[in-house]
Amino acid sequence: MLKSPYELVAEALGCRPETLRPDSGLNNHPMWDSFGQLNVMMALEENYGVPVDDDSIRAHQGMAGILKTYETLTSDAGR
């Protein structure tokens, strides 16, 4: 079972999931700086199989993109 996006990102950033909102992202959350983004991408690769490349990094700079990926993965799993 996949970790929830909020749990995954919170663990990667070292914060509580409650501090994350759907509009949280790179440079608008106290823990989500460039180093935090690297941690988020590594967690996405490990847990969701998201490749770490330029397009993926741009697509996952915030919770909105991560939530979209999670929805895609979970809807595909249900088929």
N, C-alpha and C positions, 0 to 999 in steps of 0.2 A: 504494500500500500504506500502511496506517495505521501510525503509530508505535506502539510498545508503550506501554501506560499508564505503566509505570515510567520509560521513557525520556522520554516527554512531560512528566510531572510533574517529573522531575529537572531537565530543561532549564528549565522554568518557574520552579522554585524556586532554581536555581543550585546544585544539590547532585549528588552521585553517586547513580545508581540503587540501588546497594547499601544506601544508608541508608534506603530506603523499604521498608516492610513492608505486608502486606495491611491492617493496622489503623492505618497512618499516616494522619494527617489534620490538619485545622485545629487549631492550638494543642497538638498532641502530637508535633510534629516541629520541630526547632530552626529550620528555614527556612520552615515553613508557618504564617505569621501572617496577619493580614487582608490585608496587601499581597501576600503569597505567594498567597493565595486568589484575588485578582484576576488575578494572572499565570496561575494554573492555569486559571481560567475563560476567559481570552482564548485560551490554548493549546487548550483543549477546543473552543471555537467555531471557531478557525482550522483545526484538524486533524480534528475529528470532526463539525463542524457542530452542536454543542450550543448552543442559544440561551442567552444570558445573561439570565436572569430570576430572580425570587425562588425559584420552585420548583426550578429547575435548580441554582441556587447551593446550596440546602439539600441537594439530592440528591447533589451532588458535593463535599462538604466532607471527603471522605476517599477513600482508595484503594478501599474496598469499592464505593462508588457508581460510581467511574470504571471499575473492572474490570467491573462489571455492564454499563455502557454499551458498553464495548469488546466484551464477549462478544455483546451484542445486535447491534452493528454488523457484527461479523465473521461471525456465524451467518447474518444476513440476506444478506450478500454472497455466501455460498456457495450460496444457493438459486437 
